[in-house]
Amino acid sequence: MHHLWKRTLLLTGATLLSSGIAYAQTPDLSDPPEIEGETVGDHGSVTLRMGLGLAESSPQYISSQYFADILDQRSEGRITVNIFPNSQLGDDVQMMEMLQTGTLDMTYPSSSPATGYVEELAVFDLPFLLPTREAAVEAMRSDAAQEMLDAFDGTGLKALAFSENGFRQLSNSAREVSSPEDVAGLDVRGLSIRTMENPVHLAIWEALGANPTPMAFGELFSAMEQGVVDGQENPWSTILTSNFYEVQDYGSETRHVYTPFIKMISQRTWDRLDPEYQELIQDAALQAADYEIQLSSEYDDWARDQLEERGMQITRLDDEQIAAFQEAVQPVYEEWAPRIGEDLVAEFQRIAESSMTE
């Protein structure tokens, strides 16, 4: 099946189309791992529809294609995954609701909109909690994280695996940002920043003096183009693959939150599947998640450099500047740590500290 994956990548990942200009460059991404494991028995043909928020050139899509290839090969073609990228079926919230009703089989949302189902997921939204990718991966693979996935039981959603959305960075069309004062705009109005529909994110940007505006991702480009909002925050790879550099002049490497993705399947769909198919889908989800994390790490710095090449002015913040942001958002911890759970926050802080000393 690898030839299918490579063909798809050539058609989707190798060309970013923007305003009629083709950028025929992608980072030197790792090939997907060889597909291993025995084929499963014949339990009938199954077609799964998976909705994604991001574009075909994103690690989210490329790893989902690998997930589909694993299922195809190990089921001898009996399990097919049809992938619908670019928020064409809805935003994360809408697609999770579709899973609950059984009108969509799979989706791959950020953890932040999923806090409505499992509030403990908001630990990932606490600012500057996970300082490195190593700490974030350790946190996503921890027993505490597995308990969060298990906590979806009874919601109509079956959570299969965490992977990387990434460190969130600020972009805007108004001014260079290197301090909380630049966000708040002491002599001018505070920046209006689109956020995900998540109360911790709202609290972060309110603490920084911005005007946070929750909005579906699919509406964001046109909102920035029309000046409805000044900016947004997402990983560099998302900013690049969504062509936000066309409407955003400034970027700041704030790394203020590390957001995971969660690969999910409708509980209704899951319950209809033979246990052997269930085990295969769970296994493939974990393999694809590891591959997505690898792709995302390869994409991140490259995407930042590409954004600069395409005209975005990016400010790299030093430790002292980051510390000023950390101090400004301290009220978010005071408000949210008790609600999320002090023990869980402490566990993630322990993981972060141990990753820094290894």
C-alpha positions as a Python dict, from the first residue, in 0.01 Angstrom:
ca = {
    (1, 'M'): (0, 0, 0),
    (2, 'H'): (297, 233, 32),
    (3, 'H'): (271, 333, -332),
    (4, 'L'): (-80, 461, -261),
    (5, 'W'): (45, 664, 35),
    (6, 'K'): (331, 811, -168),
    (7, 'R'): (99, 898, -453),
    (8, 'T'): (-137, 1073, -214),
    (9, 'L'): (149, 1266, -59),
    (10, 'L'): (268, 1377, -401),
    (11, 'L'): (-79, 1501, -483),
    (12, 'T'): (-147, 1669, -150),
    (13, 'G'): (158, 1736, 63),
    (14, 'A'): (409, 1831, -200),
    (15, 'T'): (229, 2138, -330),
    (16, 'L'): (82, 2417, -123),
    (17, 'L'): (-147, 2616, -346),
    (18, 'S'): (-205, 2978, -255),
    (19, 'S'): (-346, 3257, -472),
    (20, 'G'): (-246, 3067, -782),
    (21, 'I'): (119, 3039, -670),
    (22, 'A'): (249, 2684, -629),
    (23, 'Y'): (511, 2632, -360),
    (24, 'A'): (654, 2297, -464),
    (25, 'Q'): (840, 2242, -138),
    (26, 'T'): (772, 2039, 169),
    (27, 'P'): (1004, 1948, 453),
    (28, 'D'): (1199, 1627, 418),
    (29, 'L'): (935, 1423, 598),
    (30, 'S'): (1001, 1072, 719),
    (31, 'D'): (833, 794, 527),
    (32, 'P'): (568, 608, 725),
    (33, 'P'): (695, 301, 910),
    (34, 'E'): (654, -33, 738),
    (35, 'I'): (314, -185, 808),
    (36, 'E'): (360, -492, 1026),
    (37, 'G'): (127, -733, 1197),
    (38, 'E'): (-92, -1021, 1095),
    (39, 'T'): (-400, -975, 882),
    (40, 'V'): (-731, -1007, 1062),
    (41, 'G'): (-1018, -1239, 984),
    (42, 'D'): (-1306, -1161, 750),
    (43, 'H'): (-1573, -986, 951),
    (44, 'G'): (-1737, -811, 658),
    (45, 'S'): (-1662, -490, 471),
    (46, 'V'): (-1655, -164, 664),
    (47, 'T'): (-1623, 192, 534),
    (48, 'L'): (-1529, 460, 787),
    (49, 'R'): (-1575, 832, 714),
    (50, 'M'): (-1321, 1050, 895),
    (51, 'G'): (-1351, 1429, 914),
    (52, 'L'): (-1041, 1645, 973),
    (53, 'G'): (-1002, 2014, 1045),
    (54, 'L'): (-674, 2071, 862),
    (55, 'A'): (-548, 2063, 503),
    (56, 'E'): (-410, 1774, 299),
    (57, 'S'): (-55, 1900, 348),
    (58, 'S'): (-79, 1877, 730),
    (59, 'P'): (76, 1605, 948),
    (60, 'Q'): (-280, 1539, 1069),
    (61, 'Y'): (-388, 1438, 717),
    (62, 'I'): (-67, 1256, 616),
    (63, 'S'): (-72, 1041, 931),
    (64, 'S'): (-443, 970, 881),
    (65, 'Q'): (-361, 839, 537),
    (66, 'Y'): (-109, 605, 702),
    (67, 'F'): (-381, 498, 950),
    (68, 'A'): (-606, 416, 653),
    (69, 'D'): (-326, 221, 485),
    (70, 'I'): (-265, 9, 796),
    (71, 'L'): (-634, -82, 813),
    (72, 'D'): (-653, -152, 440),
    (73, 'Q'): (-346, -376, 436),
    (74, 'R'): (-411, -568, 756),
    (75, 'S'): (-781, -625, 671),
    (76, 'E'): (-698, -723, 311),
    (77, 'G'): (-904, -433, 182),
    (78, 'R'): (-1212, -496, 395),
    (79, 'I'): (-1174, -179, 608),
    (80, 'T'): (-1174, 143, 407),
    (81, 'V'): (-1124, 492, 549),
    (82, 'N'): (-1249, 792, 350),
    (83, 'I'): (-1086, 1113, 476),
    (84, 'F'): (-1255, 1454, 448),
    (85, 'P'): (-1003, 1732, 531),
    (86, 'N'): (-1027, 2114, 549),
    (87, 'S'): (-1321, 2129, 792),
    (88, 'Q'): (-1549, 2042, 500),
    (89, 'L'): (-1778, 1838, 728),
    (90, 'G'): (-1771, 2096, 1009),
    (91, 'D'): (-1547, 2222, 1287),
    (92, 'D'): (-1415, 2008, 1574),
    (93, 'V'): (-1724, 2066, 1790),
    (94, 'Q'): (-1966, 1985, 1508),
    (95, 'M'): (-1778, 1673, 1405),
    (96, 'M'): (-1769, 1539, 1762),
    (97, 'E'): (-2145, 1591, 1778),
    (98, 'M'): (-2178, 1399, 1450),
    (99, 'L'): (-1987, 1110, 1608),
    (100, 'Q'): (-2231, 1111, 1899),
    (101, 'T'): (-2529, 1078, 1666),
    (102, 'G'): (-2352, 828, 1440),
    (103, 'T'): (-2366, 1048, 1129),
    (104, 'L'): (-1983, 1049, 1112),
    (105, 'D'): (-1752, 763, 1210),
    (106, 'M'): (-1422, 928, 1303),
    (107, 'T'): (-1266, 1267, 1370),
    (108, 'Y'): (-938, 1407, 1505),
    (109, 'P'): (-1008, 1719, 1712),
    (110, 'S'): (-782, 1931, 1926),
    (111, 'S'): (-813, 1846, 2293),
    (112, 'S'): (-934, 2199, 2376),
    (113, 'P'): (-1288, 2177, 2231),
    (114, 'A'): (-1320, 1829, 2385),
    (115, 'T'): (-1301, 1966, 2742),
    (116, 'G'): (-1682, 1988, 2726),
    (117, 'Y'): (-1682, 1607, 2749),
    (118, 'V'): (-1381, 1550, 2976),
    (119, 'E'): (-1297, 1860, 3180),
    (120, 'E'): (-960, 1721, 3292),
    (121, 'L'): (-832, 1768, 2935),
    (122, 'A'): (-807, 2137, 3019),
    (123, 'V'): (-475, 2058, 3191),
    (124, 'F'): (-323, 2071, 2839),
    (125, 'D'): (-461, 2424, 2800),
    (126, 'L'): (-276, 2566, 3101),
    (127, 'P'): (-17, 2814, 2970),
    (128, 'F'): (355, 2727, 2970),
    (129, 'L'): (292, 2398, 3154),
    (130, 'L'): (481, 2168, 2912),
    (131, 'P'): (805, 2343, 2811),
    (132, 'T'): (938, 2088, 2560),
    (133, 'R'): (805, 1839, 2308),
    (134, 'E'): (970, 1561, 2513),
    (135, 'A'): (768, 1664, 2819),
    (136, 'A'): (451, 1685, 2611),
    (137, 'V'): (497, 1337, 2461),
    (138, 'E'): (568, 1192, 2807),
    (139, 'A'): (251, 1361, 2935),
    (140, 'M'): (42, 1224, 2645),
    (141, 'R'): (173, 872, 2711),
    (142, 'S'): (120, 888, 3088),
    (143, 'D'): (-132, 691, 3292),
    (144, 'A'): (-305, 1021, 3371),
    (145, 'A'): (-355, 1087, 2998),
    (146, 'Q'): (-489, 735, 2940),
    (147, 'E'): (-742, 797, 3217),
    (148, 'M'): (-860, 1104, 3025),
    (149, 'L'): (-910, 896, 2710),
    (150, 'D'): (-1099, 634, 2914),
    (151, 'A'): (-1317, 909, 3064),
    (152, 'F'): (-1493, 953, 2728),
    (153, 'D'): (-1679, 632, 2809),
    (154, 'G'): (-2049, 714, 2815),
    (155, 'T'): (-2023, 1027, 2597),
    (156, 'G'): (-2090, 855, 2265),
    (157, 'L'): (-1724, 912, 2173),
    (158, 'K'): (-1445, 652, 2194),
    (159, 'A'): (-1104, 822, 2228),
    (160, 'L'): (-827, 612, 2073),
    (161, 'A'): (-501, 806, 2098),
    (162, 'F'): (-334, 1140, 2165),
    (163, 'S'): (-96, 1292, 1911),
    (164, 'E'): (51, 1635, 1843),
    (165, 'N'): (-126, 1949, 1738),
    (166, 'G'): (174, 2133, 1877),
    (167, 'F'): (302, 2443, 2048),
    (168, 'R'): (76, 2737, 1979),
    (169, 'Q'): (226, 3061, 1845),
    (170, 'L'): (68, 3404, 1806),
    (171, 'S'): (16, 3575, 1472),
    (172, 'N'): (-154, 3906, 1395),
    (173, 'S'): (-190, 4176, 1131),
    (174, 'A'): (-152, 4482, 1355),
    (175, 'R'): (193, 4496, 1517),
    (176, 'E'): (504, 4312, 1635),
    (177, 'V'): (447, 4139, 1970),
    (178, 'S'): (735, 4073, 2209),
    (179, 'S'): (565, 4144, 2545),
    (180, 'P'): (225, 4127, 2715),
    (181, 'E'): (210, 4506, 2678),
    (182, 'D'): (220, 4464, 2300),
    (183, 'V'): (-84, 4233, 2322),
    (184, 'A'): (-275, 4469, 2549),
    (185, 'G'): (-180, 4778, 2347),
    (186, 'L'): (-132, 5035, 2623),
    (187, 'D'): (-170, 5331, 2388),
    (188, 'V'): (-395, 5153, 2138),
    (189, 'R'): (-664, 4888, 2170),
    (190, 'G'): (-580, 4533, 2270),
    (191, 'L'): (-548, 4280, 1992),
    (192, 'S'): (-860, 4084, 1900),
    (193, 'I'): (-744, 3722, 1891),
    (194, 'R'): (-945, 3425, 1766),
    (195, 'T'): (-935, 3140, 2013),
    (196, 'M'): (-1074, 2791, 2019),
    (197, 'E'): (-1404, 2744, 2201),
    (198, 'N'): (-1234, 2677, 2533),
    (199, 'P'): (-1265, 2875, 2858),
    (200, 'V'): (-898, 2839, 2960),
    (201, 'H'): (-785, 2989, 2629),
    (202, 'L'): (-1027, 3277, 2681),
    (203, 'A'): (-881, 3331, 3028),
    (204, 'I'): (-523, 3332, 2893),
    (205, 'W'): (-589, 3606, 2639),
    (206, 'E'): (-802, 3809, 2878),
    (207, 'A'): (-513, 3797, 3129),
    (208, 'L'): (-282, 3927, 2855),
    (209, 'G'): (-517, 4218, 2778),
    (210, 'A'): (-640, 4092, 2442),
    (211, 'N'): (-999, 4069, 2321),
    (212, 'P'): (-1039, 3691, 2273),
    (213, 'T'): (-1299, 3588, 2015),
    (214, 'P'): (-1405, 3219, 1997),
    (215, 'M'): (-1464, 3114, 1638),
    (216, 'A'): (-1475, 2797, 1429),
    (217, 'F'): (-1145, 2728, 1254),
    (218, 'G'): (-1310, 2710, 912),
    (219, 'E'): (-1428, 3072, 945),
    (220, 'L'): (-1092, 3209, 1057),
    (221, 'F'): (-915, 3294, 731),
    (222, 'S'): (-1198, 3511, 601),
    (223, 'A'): (-1241, 3673, 944),
    (224, 'M'): (-874, 3779, 942),
    (225, 'E'): (-892, 3882, 578),
    (226, 'Q'): (-1189, 4109, 653),
    (227, 'G'): (-1036, 4247, 974),
    (228, 'V'): (-1302, 4094, 1200),
    (229, 'V'): (-1012, 3974, 1420),
    (230, 'D'): (-649, 4091, 1426),
    (231, 'G'): (-494, 3752, 1478),
    (232, 'Q'): (-501, 3396, 1602),
    (233, 'E'): (-281, 3134, 1768),
    (234, 'N'): (-186, 2795, 1628),
    (235, 'P'): (126, 2587, 1562),
    (236, 'W'): (352, 2712, 1282),
    (237, 'S'): (258, 2412, 1064),
    (238, 'T'): (-112, 2503, 1082),
    (239, 'I'): (-39, 2870, 1014),
    (240, 'L'): (155, 2765, 703),
    (241, 'T'): (-74, 2495, 563),
    (242, 'S'): (-377, 2723, 616),
    (243, 'N'): (-206, 3007, 423),
    (244, 'F'): (-253, 3249, 714),
    (245, 'Y'): (67, 3431, 611),
    (246, 'E'): (-140, 3589, 334),
    (247, 'V'): (-340, 3787, 593),
    (248, 'Q'): (-99, 3797, 893),
    (249, 'D'): (215, 4013, 885),
    (250, 'Y'): (352, 3932, 1230),
    (251, 'G'): (430, 3614, 1421),
    (252, 'S'): (563, 3566, 1774),
    (253, 'E'): (721, 3243, 1897),
    (254, 'T'): (533, 3236, 2226),
    (255, 'R'): (489, 2855, 2264),
    (256, 'H'): (224, 2945, 2518),
    (257, 'V'): (24, 2620, 2508),
    (258, 'Y'): (95, 2268, 2383),
    (259, 'T'): (-222, 2121, 2232),
    (260, 'P'): (-271, 1752, 2151),
    (261, 'F'): (-501, 1604, 1891),
    (262, 'I'): (-726, 1313, 1990),
    (263, 'K'): (-817, 1049, 1732),
    (264, 'M'): (-1178, 945, 1801),
    (265, 'I'): (-1437, 704, 1669),
    (266, 'S'): (-1813, 711, 1718),
    (267, 'Q'): (-1918, 475, 1998),
    (268, 'R'): (-2210, 367, 1779),
    (269, 'T'): (-1968, 272, 1501),
    (270, 'W'): (-1731, 103, 1747),
    (271, 'D'): (-2005, -109, 1901),
    (272, 'R'): (-2101, -245, 1557),
    (273, 'L'): (-1747, -365, 1486),
    (274, 'D'): (-1615, -716, 1547),
    (275, 'P'): (-1368, -722, 1841),
    (276, 'E'): (-1085, -817, 1605),
    (277, 'Y'): (-1158, -508, 1393),
    (278, 'Q'): (-1175, -300, 1712),
    (279, 'E'): (-831, -421, 1822),
    (280, 'L'): (-685, -347, 1479),
    (281, 'I'): (-830, 7, 1473),
    (282, 'Q'): (-694, 78, 1822),
    (283, 'D'): (-350, -53, 1725),
    (284, 'A'): (-346, 145, 1398),
    (285, 'A'): (-451, 462, 1583),
    (286, 'L'): (-153, 433, 1820),
    (287, 'Q'): (91, 365, 1536),
    (288, 'A'): (-42, 657, 1332),
    (289, 'A'): (-26, 883, 1639),
    (290, 'D'): (346, 810, 1684),
    (291, 'Y'): (402, 885, 1316),
    (292, 'E'): (199, 1209, 1339),
    (293, 'I'): (413, 1330, 1632),
    (294, 'Q'): (727, 1261, 1428),
    (295, 'L'): (587, 1445, 1124),
    (296, 'S'): (477, 1738, 1336),
    (297, 'S'): (822, 1779, 1490),
    (298, 'E'): (981, 1772, 1144),
    (299, 'Y'): (728, 2023, 1015),
    (300, 'D'): (746, 2278, 1297),
    (301, 'D'): (1077, 2464, 1255),
    (302, 'W'): (1057, 2422, 878),
    (303, 'A'): (714, 2583, 874),
    (304, 'R'): (840, 2881, 1077),
    (305, 'D'): (1124, 2933, 830),
    (306, 'Q'): (884, 2902, 537),
    (307, 'L'): (656, 3166, 688),
    (308, 'E'): (951, 3403, 710),
    (309, 'E'): (1040, 3332, 348),
    (310, 'R'): (684, 3422, 254),
    (311, 'G'): (703, 3757, 427),
    (312, 'M'): (588, 3704, 785),
    (313, 'Q'): (796, 3895, 1040),
    (314, 'I'): (857, 3647, 1323),
    (315, 'T'): (978, 3755, 1666),
    (316, 'R'): (1171, 3491, 1861),
    (317, 'L'): (1124, 3553, 2233),
    (318, 'D'): (1411, 3503, 2478),
    (319, 'D'): (1373, 3348, 2826),
    (320, 'E'): (1322, 3687, 2991),
    (321, 'Q'): (1045, 3780, 2748),
    (322, 'I'): (875, 3441, 2797),
    (323, 'A'): (896, 3492, 3174),
    (324, 'A'): (701, 3817, 3138),
    (325, 'F'): (422, 3627, 2959),
    (326, 'Q'): (430, 3352, 3226),
    (327, 'E'): (390, 3608, 3502),
    (328, 'A'): (101, 3779, 3325),
    (329, 'V'): (-98, 3454, 3293),
    (330, 'Q'): (-47, 3338, 3653),
    (331, 'P'): (-412, 3422, 3737),
    (332, 'V'): (-518, 3147, 3494),
    (333, 'Y'): (-356, 2886, 3721),
    (334, 'E'): (-516, 3034, 4030),
    (335, 'E'): (-859, 3010, 3867),
    (336, 'W'): (-828, 2681, 3682),
    (337, 'A'): (-593, 2447, 3871),
    (338, 'P'): (-857, 2376, 4143),
    (339, 'R'): (-1122, 2307, 3878),
    (340, 'I'): (-902, 2078, 3667),
    (341, 'G'): (-762, 1904, 3974),
    (342, 'E'): (-458, 2004, 4176),
    (343, 'D'): (-320, 1648, 4170),
    (344, 'L'): (-340, 1626, 3790),
    (345, 'V'): (-173, 1965, 3746),
    (346, 'A'): (101, 1859, 3991),
    (347, 'E'): (152, 1532, 3798),
    (348, 'F'): (200, 1722, 3472),
    (349, 'Q'): (437, 1965, 3645),
    (350, 'R'): (635, 1666, 3774),
    (351, 'I'): (655, 1522, 3420),
    (352, 'A'): (771, 1860, 3288),
    (353, 'E'): (1042, 1894, 3553),
    (354, 'S'): (1169, 1538, 3511),
    (355, 'S'): (1197, 1584, 3133),
    (356, 'M'): (1412, 1893, 3189),
    (357, 'T'): (1655, 1713, 3420),
    (358, 'E'): (1700, 1394, 3217),
}
